[in-house]
Amino acid sequence: MSGTDKSSMTRRDLLQTAAIAGAATAVLGGLGASPTSAAEVGRSEKPLKAAFSNAGLQATWCAQGKQAAEWWGKLFNVDVTWFDGQLDAVKQRTAIDNMASQKWDFVAIQAFGIGTLTQPVQKMIDAGIPVIDMDTLIAPLDQINVHSFLAPDNEFMGASVTQALVNAIGGKGKMIMTQGALGHTGAQGRAKGFNSVIKQYPNVEVLDTQPADWDVSKTARLWETYLTKYPQIDAAFFHNDDMALAAYNIMKAHNRTNILIGGVDAMPPAIQAVSEGRMFATVRNPSCRIHGGAIVAGVAAVTAGEKSGTGIPKSVVTDGPVVTKANAAGMQWMEDHFLI
């Protein structure tokens, strides 16, 4: 190899190192880690094998998370194998049992419901595999020794969107909350946030709070019933955007588009809906930051020996803002580049 070739390779290596450090800083900075720690996280010299599972790829949030994990995986030399939860606790348990029968450098899991995956996850932890818990608790953190838990403040998300809706209807009127899966700790937090706001407004009547389990078909059936049963509905809070937009289609068919809609996740279709006025508000549940952060956390655990509770906190609160017309375009750009 000539001297020129060596120099060129060195420059490429430096540029790659700088790019990875910058990317890690963007994700870990959002997770509350120091820039120094982020800069020390580098691309693995040898390919790493990671297993990921989230609640179900039918949900756009989960599908975006898969894309983000694979993108960050390529950047950090991680081969990601996916085990789809299929929005079904039994099917996800079968998938995680399969996952636990294999060897991985690290794994990352968003459980469909709390307590449904404890046994196979414990098996992997006992085998020395770092397990990153994403978005919803696999089990209470004092009952299972996961490497870290990366999740948004679900109570904040539920409260912030509910407050925006209540403000918009002047603190009085009739509302409905359509929940996700009741066993999902994220949904539990969103419901808690909703209720924390509603109890401050005695002139707001909550007509119904049935769960739709993140299922757009079930959401549509519920809202067909609601629109027939209730002649007045002023606002509706949905635990994710997919359900919100499914309900909007039913409202539109019934000429009831005066109902103010709030959701959670700030997925691209919801960002567009907020920009166009079809949705009143949503809040970003940062799928890219959570799934990409799980890649960075796993690589740091394997290649840098980062320890749970010291190198990385046992629980990391990811952040995401309420999305309005003012910040919608910037939010979309960050999602396009898997940054939030």
Disulfide bonds with the S-S distance in Angstrom:
none
